[in-house]
Amino acid sequence: MINTIIRSINNKAEGTDDISREFLMDFYESNDSGLKSFVEEVTSEAWNELIKSFRIAQEKGWFRKDFKPEFILYVTQHLIPMFTDEKLLKLYDTPQDMIMEFANLFTYGISPHD
């Protein structure tokens, strides 16, 4: 399971490597429903699979029994306005650095990791 989580983080890093500040602003502030609909559909499918994996991890005792995987989904959906916050974006060299900060925070908390 830990390997699955690490793979997921690495995939996120690879998938966000070329994202620019301009793209983030255009994407999250645009009314282009075609692109947004496609991304929302793919994201929904990915979240459903991740939630299934989290439930398996719970059954195996790797995650707390009282942990609600849907909570992470809810929180991440409410982080979207932060992706276009200029003050936050200025804290990082690239949007990928900010996105990975979120991914690592959710995965590892503030604990050190490799």
Phi and psi restraints in degrees (range 20) as a CNS / XPLOR table:
assign (resid 1 and name C) (resid 2 and name N)
       (resid 2 and name CA) (resid 2 and name C) 1.0 -58.9 20.0 2
assign (resid 2 and name N) (resid 2 and name CA)
       (resid 2 and name C) (resid 3 and name N) 1.0 -38.8 20.0 2
assign (resid 2 and name C) (resid 3 and name N)
       (resid 3 and name CA) (resid 3 and name C) 1.0 -62.8 20.0 2
assign (resid 3 and name N) (resid 3 and name CA)
       (resid 3 and name C) (resid 4 and name N) 1.0 -36.8 20.0 2
assign (resid 3 and name C) (resid 4 and name N)
       (resid 4 and name CA) (resid 4 and name C) 1.0 -64.2 20.0 2
assign (resid 4 and name N) (resid 4 and name CA)
       (resid 4 and name C) (resid 5 and name N) 1.0 -42.6 20.0 2
assign (resid 4 and name C) (resid 5 and name N)
       (resid 5 and name CA) (resid 5 and name C) 1.0 -65.7 20.0 2
assign (resid 5 and name N) (resid 5 and name CA)
       (resid 5 and name C) (resid 6 and name N) 1.0 -44.8 20.0 2
assign (resid 5 and name C) (resid 6 and name N)
       (resid 6 and name CA) (resid 6 and name C) 1.0 -62.6 20.0 2
assign (resid 6 and name N) (resid 6 and name CA)
       (resid 6 and name C) (resid 7 and name N) 1.0 -41.5 20.0 2
assign (resid 6 and name C) (resid 7 and name N)
       (resid 7 and name CA) (resid 7 and name C) 1.0 -60.6 20.0 2
assign (resid 7 and name N) (resid 7 and name CA)
       (resid 7 and name C) (resid 8 and name N) 1.0 -40.7 20.0 2
assign (resid 7 and name C) (resid 8 and name N)
       (resid 8 and name CA) (resid 8 and name C) 1.0 -62.8 20.0 2
assign (resid 8 and name N) (resid 8 and name CA)
       (resid 8 and name C) (resid 9 and name N) 1.0 -42.2 20.0 2
assign (resid 8 and name C) (resid 9 and name N)
       (resid 9 and name CA) (resid 9 and name C) 1.0 -66.2 20.0 2
assign (resid 9 and name N) (resid 9 and name CA)
       (resid 9 and name C) (resid 10 and name N) 1.0 -42.8 20.0 2
assign (resid 9 and name C) (resid 10 and name N)
       (resid 10 and name CA) (resid 10 and name C) 1.0 -62.9 20.0 2
assign (resid 10 and name N) (resid 10 and name CA)
       (resid 10 and name C) (resid 11 and name N) 1.0 -39.2 20.0 2
assign (resid 10 and name C) (resid 11 and name N)
       (resid 11 and name CA) (resid 11 and name C) 1.0 -62.7 20.0 2
assign (resid 11 and name N) (resid 11 and name CA)
       (resid 11 and name C) (resid 12 and name N) 1.0 -40.5 20.0 2
assign (resid 11 and name C) (resid 12 and name N)
       (resid 12 and name CA) (resid 12 and name C) 1.0 -62.5 20.0 2
assign (resid 12 and name N) (resid 12 and name CA)
       (resid 12 and name C) (resid 13 and name N) 1.0 -42.1 20.0 2
assign (resid 12 and name C) (resid 13 and name N)
       (resid 13 and name CA) (resid 13 and name C) 1.0 -61.6 20.0 2
assign (resid 13 and name N) (resid 13 and name CA)
       (resid 13 and name C) (resid 14 and name N) 1.0 -45.6 20.0 2
assign (resid 13 and name C) (resid 14 and name N)
       (resid 14 and name CA) (resid 14 and name C) 1.0 -66.0 20.0 2
assign (resid 14 and name N) (resid 14 and name CA)
       (resid 14 and name C) (resid 15 and name N) 1.0 -40.1 20.0 2
assign (resid 14 and name C) (resid 15 and name N)
       (resid 15 and name CA) (resid 15 and name C) 1.0 -73.3 20.0 2
assign (resid 15 and name N) (resid 15 and name CA)
       (resid 15 and name C) (resid 16 and name N) 1.0 -16.9 20.0 2
assign (resid 15 and name C) (resid 16 and name N)
       (resid 16 and name CA) (resid 16 and name C) 1.0 -109.8 20.0 2
assign (resid 16 and name N) (resid 16 and name CA)
       (resid 16 and name C) (resid 17 and name N) 1.0 5.7 20.0 2
assign (resid 16 and name C) (resid 17 and name N)
       (resid 17 and name CA) (resid 17 and name C) 1.0 -57.4 20.0 2
assign (resid 17 and name N) (resid 17 and name CA)
       (resid 17 and name C) (resid 18 and name N) 1.0 -39.6 20.0 2
assign (resid 17 and name C) (resid 18 and name N)
       (resid 18 and name CA) (resid 18 and name C) 1.0 -103.4 20.0 2
assign (resid 18 and name N) (resid 18 and name CA)
       (resid 18 and name C) (resid 19 and name N) 1.0 15.5 20.0 2
assign (resid 18 and name C) (resid 19 and name N)
       (resid 19 and name CA) (resid 19 and name C) 1.0 -77.6 20.0 2
assign (resid 19 and name N) (resid 19 and name CA)
       (resid 19 and name C) (resid 20 and name N) 1.0 129.6 20.0 2
assign (resid 19 and name C) (resid 20 and name N)
       (resid 20 and name CA) (resid 20 and name C) 1.0 -101.6 20.0 2
assign (resid 20 and name N) (resid 20 and name CA)
       (resid 20 and name C) (resid 21 and name N) 1.0 164.7 20.0 2
assign (resid 20 and name C) (resid 21 and name N)
       (resid 21 and name CA) (resid 21 and name C) 1.0 -59.4 20.0 2
assign (resid 21 and name N) (resid 21 and name CA)
       (resid 21 and name C) (resid 22 and name N) 1.0 -40.6 20.0 2
assign (resid 21 and name C) (resid 22 and name N)
       (resid 22 and name CA) (resid 22 and name C) 1.0 -62.4 20.0 2
assign (resid 22 and name N) (resid 22 and name CA)
       (resid 22 and name C) (resid 23 and name N) 1.0 -41.8 20.0 2
assign (resid 22 and name C) (resid 23 and name N)
       (resid 23 and name CA) (resid 23 and name C) 1.0 -62.1 20.0 2
assign (resid 23 and name N) (resid 23 and name CA)
       (resid 23 and name C) (resid 24 and name N) 1.0 -45.6 20.0 2
assign (resid 23 and name C) (resid 24 and name N)
       (resid 24 and name CA) (resid 24 and name C) 1.0 -57.7 20.0 2
assign (resid 24 and name N) (resid 24 and name CA)
       (resid 24 and name C) (resid 25 and name N) 1.0 -46.6 20.0 2
assign (resid 24 and name C) (resid 25 and name N)
       (resid 25 and name CA) (resid 25 and name C) 1.0 -63.1 20.0 2
assign (resid 25 and name N) (resid 25 and name CA)
       (resid 25 and name C) (resid 26 and name N) 1.0 -47.1 20.0 2
assign (resid 25 and name C) (resid 26 and name N)
       (resid 26 and name CA) (resid 26 and name C) 1.0 -61.7 20.0 2
assign (resid 26 and name N) (resid 26 and name CA)
       (resid 26 and name C) (resid 27 and name N) 1.0 -44.7 20.0 2
assign (resid 26 and name C) (resid 27 and name N)
       (resid 27 and name CA) (resid 27 and name C) 1.0 -65.4 20.0 2
assign (resid 27 and name N) (resid 27 and name CA)
       (resid 27 and name C) (resid 28 and name N) 1.0 -50.7 20.0 2
assign (resid 27 and name C) (resid 28 and name N)
       (resid 28 and name CA) (resid 28 and name C) 1.0 -79.6 20.0 2
assign (resid 28 and name N) (resid 28 and name CA)
       (resid 28 and name C) (resid 29 and name N) 1.0 -18.4 20.0 2
assign (resid 28 and name C) (resid 29 and name N)
       (resid 29 and name CA) (resid 29 and name C) 1.0 -105.8 20.0 2
assign (resid 29 and name N) (resid 29 and name CA)
       (resid 29 and name C) (resid 30 and name N) 1.0 -3.3 20.0 2
assign (resid 29 and name C) (resid 30 and name N)
       (resid 30 and name CA) (resid 30 and name C) 1.0 -80.1 20.0 2
assign (resid 30 and name N) (resid 30 and name CA)
       (resid 30 and name C) (resid 31 and name N) 1.0 157.4 20.0 2
assign (resid 30 and name C) (resid 31 and name N)
       (resid 31 and name CA) (resid 31 and name C) 1.0 -104.5 20.0 2
assign (resid 31 and name N) (resid 31 and name CA)
       (resid 31 and name C) (resid 32 and name N) 1.0 14.7 20.0 2
assign (resid 31 and name C) (resid 32 and name N)
       (resid 32 and name CA) (resid 32 and name C) 1.0 -69.9 20.0 2
assign (resid 32 and name N) (resid 32 and name CA)
       (resid 32 and name C) (resid 33 and name N) 1.0 92.1 20.0 2
assign (resid 32 and name C) (resid 33 and name N)
       (resid 33 and name CA) (resid 33 and name C) 1.0 -68.6 20.0 2
assign (resid 33 and name N) (resid 33 and name CA)
       (resid 33 and name C) (resid 34 and name N) 1.0 -25.7 20.0 2
assign (resid 33 and name C) (resid 34 and name N)
       (resid 34 and name CA) (resid 34 and name C) 1.0 -64.1 20.0 2
assign (resid 34 and name N) (resid 34 and name CA)
       (resid 34 and name C) (resid 35 and name N) 1.0 -51.0 20.0 2
assign (resid 34 and name C) (resid 35 and name N)
       (resid 35 and name CA) (resid 35 and name C) 1.0 -65.6 20.0 2
assign (resid 35 and name N) (resid 35 and name CA)
       (resid 35 and name C) (resid 36 and name N) 1.0 -45.3 20.0 2
assign (resid 35 and name C) (resid 36 and name N)
       (resid 36 and name CA) (resid 36 and name C) 1.0 -62.8 20.0 2
assign (resid 36 and name N) (resid 36 and name CA)
       (resid 36 and name C) (resid 37 and name N) 1.0 -41.1 20.0 2
assign (resid 36 and name C) (resid 37 and name N)
       (resid 37 and name CA) (resid 37 and name C) 1.0 -62.2 20.0 2
assign (resid 37 and name N) (resid 37 and name CA)
       (resid 37 and name C) (resid 38 and name N) 1.0 -43.7 20.0 2
assign (resid 37 and name C) (resid 38 and name N)
       (resid 38 and name CA) (resid 38 and name C) 1.0 -61.7 20.0 2
assign (resid 38 and name N) (resid 38 and name CA)
       (resid 38 and name C) (resid 39 and name N) 1.0 -48.6 20.0 2
assign (resid 38 and name C) (resid 39 and name N)
       (resid 39 and name CA) (resid 39 and name C) 1.0 -63.3 20.0 2
assign (resid 39 and name N) (resid 39 and name CA)
       (resid 39 and name C) (resid 40 and name N) 1.0 -41.0 20.0 2
assign (resid 39 and name C) (resid 40 and name N)
       (resid 40 and name CA) (resid 40 and name C) 1.0 -62.6 20.0 2
assign (resid 40 and name N) (resid 40 and name CA)
       (resid 40 and name C) (resid 41 and name N) 1.0 -40.3 20.0 2
assign (resid 40 and name C) (resid 41 and name N)
       (resid 41 and name CA) (resid 41 and name C) 1.0 -65.0 20.0 2
assign (resid 41 and name N) (resid 41 and name CA)
       (resid 41 and name C) (resid 42 and name N) 1.0 -47.9 20.0 2
assign (resid 41 and name C) (resid 42 and name N)
       (resid 42 and name CA) (resid 42 and name C) 1.0 -64.3 20.0 2
assign (resid 42 and name N) (resid 42 and name CA)
       (resid 42 and name C) (resid 43 and name N) 1.0 -41.1 20.0 2
assign (resid 42 and name C) (resid 43 and name N)
       (resid 43 and name CA) (resid 43 and name C) 1.0 -63.5 20.0 2
assign (resid 43 and name N) (resid 43 and name CA)
       (resid 43 and name C) (resid 44 and name N) 1.0 -42.2 20.0 2
assign (resid 43 and name C) (resid 44 and name N)
       (resid 44 and name CA) (resid 44 and name C) 1.0 -61.0 20.0 2
assign (resid 44 and name N) (resid 44 and name CA)
       (resid 44 and name C) (resid 45 and name N) 1.0 -43.9 20.0 2
assign (resid 44 and name C) (resid 45 and name N)
       (resid 45 and name CA) (resid 45 and name C) 1.0 -62.3 20.0 2
assign (resid 45 and name N) (resid 45 and name CA)
       (resid 45 and name C) (resid 46 and name N) 1.0 -42.4 20.0 2
assign (resid 45 and name C) (resid 46 and name N)
       (resid 46 and name CA) (resid 46 and name C) 1.0 -64.4 20.0 2
assign (resid 46 and name N) (resid 46 and name CA)
       (resid 46 and name C) (resid 47 and name N) 1.0 -41.9 20.0 2
assign (resid 46 and name C) (resid 47 and name N)
       (resid 47 and name CA) (resid 47 and name C) 1.0 -65.2 20.0 2
assign (resid 47 and name N) (resid 47 and name CA)
       (resid 47 and name C) (resid 48 and name N) 1.0 -39.0 20.0 2
assign (resid 47 and name C) (resid 48 and name N)
       (resid 48 and name CA) (resid 48 and name C) 1.0 -60.4 20.0 2
assign (resid 48 and name N) (resid 48 and name CA)
       (resid 48 and name C) (resid 49 and name N) 1.0 -42.4 20.0 2
assign (resid 48 and name C) (resid 49 and name N)
       (resid 49 and name CA) (resid 49 and name C) 1.0 -67.0 20.0 2
assign (resid 49 and name N) (resid 49 and name CA)
       (resid 49 and name C) (resid 50 and name N) 1.0 -40.5 20.0 2
assign (resid 49 and name C) (resid 50 and name N)
       (resid 50 and name CA) (resid 50 and name C) 1.0 -64.9 20.0 2
assign (resid 50 and name N) (resid 50 and name CA)
       (resid 50 and name C) (resid 51 and name N) 1.0 -41.4 20.0 2
assign (resid 50 and name C) (resid 51 and name N)
       (resid 51 and name CA) (resid 51 and name C) 1.0 -63.2 20.0 2
assign (resid 51 and name N) (resid 51 and name CA)
       (resid 51 and name C) (resid 52 and name N) 1.0 -40.5 20.0 2
assign (resid 51 and name C) (resid 52 and name N)
       (resid 52 and name CA) (resid 52 and name C) 1.0 -59.9 20.0 2
assign (resid 52 and name N) (resid 52 and name CA)
       (resid 52 and name C) (resid 53 and name N) 1.0 -43.3 20.0 2
assign (resid 52 and name C) (resid 53 and name N)
       (resid 53 and name CA) (resid 53 and name C) 1.0 -63.2 20.0 2
assign (resid 53 and name N) (resid 53 and name CA)
       (resid 53 and name C) (resid 54 and name N) 1.0 -40.2 20.0 2
assign (resid 53 and name C) (resid 54 and name N)
       (resid 54 and name CA) (resid 54 and name C) 1.0 -64.0 20.0 2
assign (resid 54 and name N) (resid 54 and name CA)
       (resid 54 and name C) (resid 55 and name N) 1.0 -39.0 20.0 2
assign (resid 54 and name C) (resid 55 and name N)
       (resid 55 and name CA) (resid 55 and name C) 1.0 -65.2 20.0 2
assign (resid 55 and name N) (resid 55 and name CA)
       (resid 55 and name C) (resid 56 and name N) 1.0 -39.6 20.0 2
assign (resid 55 and name C) (resid 56 and name N)
       (resid 56 and name CA) (resid 56 and name C) 1.0 -62.6 20.0 2
assign (resid 56 and name N) (resid 56 and name CA)
       (resid 56 and name C) (resid 57 and name N) 1.0 -42.4 20.0 2
assign (resid 56 and name C) (resid 57 and name N)
       (resid 57 and name CA) (resid 57 and name C) 1.0 -61.9 20.0 2
assign (resid 57 and name N) (resid 57 and name CA)
       (resid 57 and name C) (resid 58 and name N) 1.0 -37.1 20.0 2
assign (resid 57 and name C) (resid 58 and name N)
       (resid 58 and name CA) (resid 58 and name C) 1.0 -64.0 20.0 2
assign (resid 58 and name N) (resid 58 and name CA)
       (resid 58 and name C) (resid 59 and name N) 1.0 -45.2 20.0 2
assign (resid 58 and name C) (resid 59 and name N)
       (resid 59 and name CA) (resid 59 and name C) 1.0 -60.4 20.0 2
assign (resid 59 and name N) (resid 59 and name CA)
       (resid 59 and name C) (resid 60 and name N) 1.0 -33.9 20.0 2
assign (resid 59 and name C) (resid 60 and name N)
       (resid 60 and name CA) (resid 60 and name C) 1.0 -85.6 20.0 2
assign (resid 60 and name N) (resid 60 and name CA)
       (resid 60 and name C) (resid 61 and name N) 1.0 -2.7 20.0 2
assign (resid 60 and name C) (resid 61 and name N)
       (resid 61 and name CA) (resid 61 and name C) 1.0 84.5 20.0 2
assign (resid 61 and name N) (resid 61 and name CA)
       (resid 61 and name C) (resid 62 and name N) 1.0 9.4 20.0 2
assign (resid 61 and name C) (resid 62 and name N)
       (resid 62 and name CA) (resid 62 and name C) 1.0 -79.5 20.0 2
assign (resid 62 and name N) (resid 62 and name CA)
       (resid 62 and name C) (resid 63 and name N) 1.0 -26.8 20.0 2
assign (resid 62 and name C) (resid 63 and name N)
       (resid 63 and name CA) (resid 63 and name C) 1.0 -119.4 20.0 2
assign (resid 63 and name N) (resid 63 and name CA)
       (resid 63 and name C) (resid 64 and name N) 1.0 156.4 20.0 2
assign (resid 63 and name C) (resid 64 and name N)
       (resid 64 and name CA) (resid 64 and name C) 1.0 -57.7 20.0 2
assign (resid 64 and name N) (resid 64 and name CA)
       (resid 64 and name C) (resid 65 and name N) 1.0 144.0 20.0 2
assign (resid 64 and name C) (resid 65 and name N)
       (resid 65 and name CA) (resid 65 and name C) 1.0 -66.7 20.0 2
assign (resid 65 and name N) (resid 65 and name CA)
       (resid 65 and name C) (resid 66 and name N) 1.0 -30.8 20.0 2
assign (resid 65 and name C) (resid 66 and name N)
       (resid 66 and name CA) (resid 66 and name C) 1.0 -88.3 20.0 2
assign (resid 66 and name N) (resid 66 and name CA)
       (resid 66 and name C) (resid 67 and name N) 1.0 1.6 20.0 2
assign (resid 66 and name C) (resid 67 and name N)
       (resid 67 and name CA) (resid 67 and name C) 1.0 -70.5 20.0 2
assign (resid 67 and name N) (resid 67 and name CA)
       (resid 67 and name C) (resid 68 and name N) 1.0 132.9 20.0 2
assign (resid 67 and name C) (resid 68 and name N)
       (resid 68 and name CA) (resid 68 and name C) 1.0 -108.6 20.0 2
assign (resid 68 and name N) (resid 68 and name CA)
       (resid 68 and name C) (resid 69 and name N) 1.0 104.3 20.0 2
assign (resid 68 and name C) (resid 69 and name N)
       (resid 69 and name CA) (resid 69 and name C) 1.0 -55.6 20.0 2
assign (resid 69 and name N) (resid 69 and name CA)
       (resid 69 and name C) (resid 70 and name N) 1.0 -31.8 20.0 2
assign (resid 69 and name C) (resid 70 and name N)
       (resid 70 and name CA) (resid 70 and name C) 1.0 -63.1 20.0 2
assign (resid 70 and name N) (resid 70 and name CA)
       (resid 70 and name C) (resid 71 and name N) 1.0 -24.0 20.0 2
assign (resid 70 and name C) (resid 71 and name N)
       (resid 71 and name CA) (resid 71 and name C) 1.0 -60.5 20.0 2
assign (resid 71 and name N) (resid 71 and name CA)
       (resid 71 and name C) (resid 72 and name N) 1.0 -43.2 20.0 2
assign (resid 71 and name C) (resid 72 and name N)
       (resid 72 and name CA) (resid 72 and name C) 1.0 -64.0 20.0 2
assign (resid 72 and name N) (resid 72 and name CA)
       (resid 72 and name C) (resid 73 and name N) 1.0 -41.0 20.0 2
assign (resid 72 and name C) (resid 73 and name N)
       (resid 73 and name CA) (resid 73 and name C) 1.0 -58.8 20.0 2
assign (resid 73 and name N) (resid 73 and name CA)
       (resid 73 and name C) (resid 74 and name N) 1.0 -47.4 20.0 2
assign (resid 73 and name C) (resid 74 and name N)
       (resid 74 and name CA) (resid 74 and name C) 1.0 -60.0 20.0 2
assign (resid 74 and name N) (resid 74 and name CA)
       (resid 74 and name C) (resid 75 and name N) 1.0 -47.5 20.0 2
assign (resid 74 and name C) (resid 75 and name N)
       (resid 75 and name CA) (resid 75 and name C) 1.0 -63.4 20.0 2
assign (resid 75 and name N) (resid 75 and name CA)
       (resid 75 and name C) (resid 76 and name N) 1.0 -45.3 20.0 2
assign (resid 75 and name C) (resid 76 and name N)
       (resid 76 and name CA) (resid 76 and name C) 1.0 -64.1 20.0 2
assign (resid 76 and name N) (resid 76 and name CA)
       (resid 76 and name C) (resid 77 and name N) 1.0 -33.3 20.0 2
assign (resid 76 and name C) (resid 77 and name N)
       (resid 77 and name CA) (resid 77 and name C) 1.0 -65.5 20.0 2
assign (resid 77 and name N) (resid 77 and name CA)
       (resid 77 and name C) (resid 78 and name N) 1.0 -30.2 20.0 2
assign (resid 77 and name C) (resid 78 and name N)
       (resid 78 and name CA) (resid 78 and name C) 1.0 -87.3 20.0 2
assign (resid 78 and name N) (resid 78 and name CA)
       (resid 78 and name C) (resid 79 and name N) 1.0 -4.4 20.0 2
assign (resid 78 and name C) (resid 79 and name N)
       (resid 79 and name CA) (resid 79 and name C) 1.0 -83.5 20.0 2
assign (resid 79 and name N) (resid 79 and name CA)
       (resid 79 and name C) (resid 80 and name N) 1.0 -16.3 20.0 2
assign (resid 79 and name C) (resid 80 and name N)
       (resid 80 and name CA) (resid 80 and name C) 1.0 -51.6 20.0 2
assign (resid 80 and name N) (resid 80 and name CA)
       (resid 80 and name C) (resid 81 and name N) 1.0 -44.0 20.0 2
assign (resid 80 and name C) (resid 81 and name N)
       (resid 81 and name CA) (resid 81 and name C) 1.0 -59.5 20.0 2
assign (resid 81 and name N) (resid 81 and name CA)
       (resid 81 and name C) (resid 82 and name N) 1.0 -25.6 20.0 2
assign (resid 81 and name C) (resid 82 and name N)
       (resid 82 and name CA) (resid 82 and name C) 1.0 -69.3 20.0 2
assign (resid 82 and name N) (resid 82 and name CA)
       (resid 82 and name C) (resid 83 and name N) 1.0 -27.0 20.0 2
assign (resid 82 and name C) (resid 83 and name N)
       (resid 83 and name CA) (resid 83 and name C) 1.0 -65.9 20.0 2
assign (resid 83 and name N) (resid 83 and name CA)
       (resid 83 and name C) (resid 84 and name N) 1.0 -20.6 20.0 2
assign (resid 83 and name C) (resid 84 and name N)
       (resid 84 and name CA) (resid 84 and name C) 1.0 -108.9 20.0 2
assign (resid 84 and name N) (resid 84 and name CA)
       (resid 84 and name C) (resid 85 and name N) 1.0 9.5 20.0 2
assign (resid 84 and name C) (resid 85 and name N)
       (resid 85 and name CA) (resid 85 and name C) 1.0 -79.1 20.0 2
assign (resid 85 and name N) (resid 85 and name CA)
       (resid 85 and name C) (resid 86 and name N) 1.0 111.8 20.0 2
assign (resid 85 and name C) (resid 86 and name N)
       (resid 86 and name CA) (resid 86 and name C) 1.0 -59.3 20.0 2
assign (resid 86 and name N) (resid 86 and name CA)
       (resid 86 and name C) (resid 87 and name N) 1.0 -36.6 20.0 2
assign (resid 86 and name C) (resid 87 and name N)
       (resid 87 and name CA) (resid 87 and name C) 1.0 -62.3 20.0 2
assign (resid 87 and name N) (resid 87 and name CA)
       (resid 87 and name C) (resid 88 and name N) 1.0 -42.7 20.0 2
assign (resid 87 and name C) (resid 88 and name N)
       (resid 88 and name CA) (resid 88 and name C) 1.0 -69.4 20.0 2
assign (resid 88 and name N) (resid 88 and name CA)
       (resid 88 and name C) (resid 89 and name N) 1.0 -45.2 20.0 2
assign (resid 88 and name C) (resid 89 and name N)
       (resid 89 and name CA) (resid 89 and name C) 1.0 -58.0 20.0 2
assign (resid 89 and name N) (resid 89 and name CA)
       (resid 89 and name C) (resid 90 and name N) 1.0 -34.3 20.0 2
assign (resid 89 and name C) (resid 90 and name N)
       (resid 90 and name CA) (resid 90 and name C) 1.0 -69.2 20.0 2
assign (resid 90 and name N) (resid 90 and name CA)
       (resid 90 and name C) (resid 91 and name N) 1.0 -16.7 20.0 2
assign (resid 90 and name C) (resid 91 and name N)
       (resid 91 and name CA) (resid 91 and name C) 1.0 -73.5 20.0 2
assign (resid 91 and name N) (resid 91 and name CA)
       (resid 91 and name C) (resid 92 and name N) 1.0 -15.8 20.0 2
assign (resid 91 and name C) (resid 92 and name N)
       (resid 92 and name CA) (resid 92 and name C) 1.0 -121.4 20.0 2
assign (resid 92 and name N) (resid 92 and name CA)
       (resid 92 and name C) (resid 93 and name N) 1.0 150.2 20.0 2
assign (resid 92 and name C) (resid 93 and name N)
       (resid 93 and name CA) (resid 93 and name C) 1.0 -67.8 20.0 2
assign (resid 93 and name N) (resid 93 and name CA)
       (resid 93 and name C) (resid 94 and name N) 1.0 -37.2 20.0 2
assign (resid 93 and name C) (resid 94 and name N)
       (resid 94 and name CA) (resid 94 and name C) 1.0 -138.7 20.0 2
assign (resid 94 and name N) (resid 94 and name CA)
       (resid 94 and name C) (resid 95 and name N) 1.0 157.7 20.0 2
assign (resid 94 and name C) (resid 95 and name N)
       (resid 95 and name CA) (resid 95 and name C) 1.0 -58.8 20.0 2
assign (resid 95 and name N) (resid 95 and name CA)
       (resid 95 and name C) (resid 96 and name N) 1.0 -34.0 20.0 2
assign (resid 95 and name C) (resid 96 and name N)
       (resid 96 and name CA) (resid 96 and name C) 1.0 -59.8 20.0 2
assign (resid 96 and name N) (resid 96 and name CA)
       (resid 96 and name C) (resid 97 and name N) 1.0 -40.0 20.0 2
assign (resid 96 and name C) (resid 97 and name N)
       (resid 97 and name CA) (resid 97 and name C) 1.0 -60.0 20.0 2
assign (resid 97 and name N) (resid 97 and name CA)
       (resid 97 and name C) (resid 98 and name N) 1.0 -40.5 20.0 2
assign (resid 97 and name C) (resid 98 and name N)
       (resid 98 and name CA) (resid 98 and name C) 1.0 -68.1 20.0 2
assign (resid 98 and name N) (resid 98 and name CA)
       (resid 98 and name C) (resid 99 and name N) 1.0 -44.9 20.0 2
assign (resid 98 and name C) (resid 99 and name N)
       (resid 99 and name CA) (resid 99 and name C) 1.0 -61.8 20.0 2
assign (resid 99 and name N) (resid 99 and name CA)
       (resid 99 and name C) (resid 100 and name N) 1.0 -42.0 20.0 2
assign (resid 99 and name C) (resid 100 and name N)
       (resid 100 and name CA) (resid 100 and name C) 1.0 -68.2 20.0 2
assign (resid 100 and name N) (resid 100 and name CA)
       (resid 100 and name C) (resid 101 and name N) 1.0 -30.6 20.0 2
assign (resid 100 and name C) (resid 101 and name N)
       (resid 101 and name CA) (resid 101 and name C) 1.0 -59.5 20.0 2
assign (resid 101 and name N) (resid 101 and name CA)
       (resid 101 and name C) (resid 102 and name N) 1.0 -45.8 20.0 2
assign (resid 101 and name C) (resid 102 and name N)
       (resid 102 and name CA) (resid 102 and name C) 1.0 -61.9 20.0 2
assign (resid 102 and name N) (resid 102 and name CA)
       (resid 102 and name C) (resid 103 and name N) 1.0 -47.9 20.0 2
assign (resid 102 and name C) (resid 103 and name N)
       (resid 103 and name CA) (resid 103 and name C) 1.0 -60.7 20.0 2
assign (resid 103 and name N) (resid 103 and name CA)
       (resid 103 and name C) (resid 104 and name N) 1.0 -45.2 20.0 2
assign (resid 103 and name C) (resid 104 and name N)
       (resid 104 and name CA) (resid 104 and name C) 1.0 -68.3 20.0 2
assign (resid 104 and name N) (resid 104 and name CA)
       (resid 104 and name C) (resid 105 and name N) 1.0 -37.6 20.0 2
assign (resid 104 and name C) (resid 105 and name N)
       (resid 105 and name CA) (resid 105 and name C) 1.0 -61.9 20.0 2
assign (resid 105 and name N) (resid 105 and name CA)
       (resid 105 and name C) (resid 106 and name N) 1.0 -44.1 20.0 2
assign (resid 105 and name C) (resid 106 and name N)
       (resid 106 and name CA) (resid 106 and name C) 1.0 -68.7 20.0 2
assign (resid 106 and name N) (resid 106 and name CA)
       (resid 106 and name C) (resid 107 and name N) 1.0 -31.3 20.0 2
assign (resid 106 and name C) (resid 107 and name N)
       (resid 107 and name CA) (resid 107 and name C) 1.0 -84.4 20.0 2
assign (resid 107 and name N) (resid 107 and name CA)
       (resid 107 and name C) (resid 108 and name N) 1.0 -44.5 20.0 2
assign (resid 107 and name C) (resid 108 and name N)
       (resid 108 and name CA) (resid 108 and name C) 1.0 -113.5 20.0 2
assign (resid 108 and name N) (resid 108 and name CA)
       (resid 108 and name C) (resid 109 and name N) 1.0 -6.9 20.0 2
assign (resid 108 and name C) (resid 109 and name N)
       (resid 109 and name CA) (resid 109 and name C) 1.0 68.8 20.0 2
assign (resid 109 and name N) (resid 109 and name CA)
       (resid 109 and name C) (resid 110 and name N) 1.0 -136.3 20.0 2
assign (resid 109 and name C) (resid 110 and name N)
       (resid 110 and name CA) (resid 110 and name C) 1.0 -108.0 20.0 2
assign (resid 110 and name N) (resid 110 and name CA)
       (resid 110 and name C) (resid 111 and name N) 1.0 13.7 20.0 2
assign (resid 110 and name C) (resid 111 and name N)
       (resid 111 and name CA) (resid 111 and name C) 1.0 -74.3 20.0 2
assign (resid 111 and name N) (resid 111 and name CA)
       (resid 111 and name C) (resid 112 and name N) 1.0 146.7 20.0 2
assign (resid 111 and name C) (resid 112 and name N)
       (resid 112 and name CA) (resid 112 and name C) 1.0 -67.3 20.0 2
assign (resid 112 and name N) (resid 112 and name CA)
       (resid 112 and name C) (resid 113 and name N) 1.0 152.1 20.0 2
assign (resid 112 and name C) (resid 113 and name N)
       (resid 113 and name CA) (resid 113 and name C) 1.0 -153.6 20.0 2
assign (resid 113 and name N) (resid 113 and name CA)
       (resid 113 and name C) (resid 114 and name N) 1.0 164.6 20.0 2
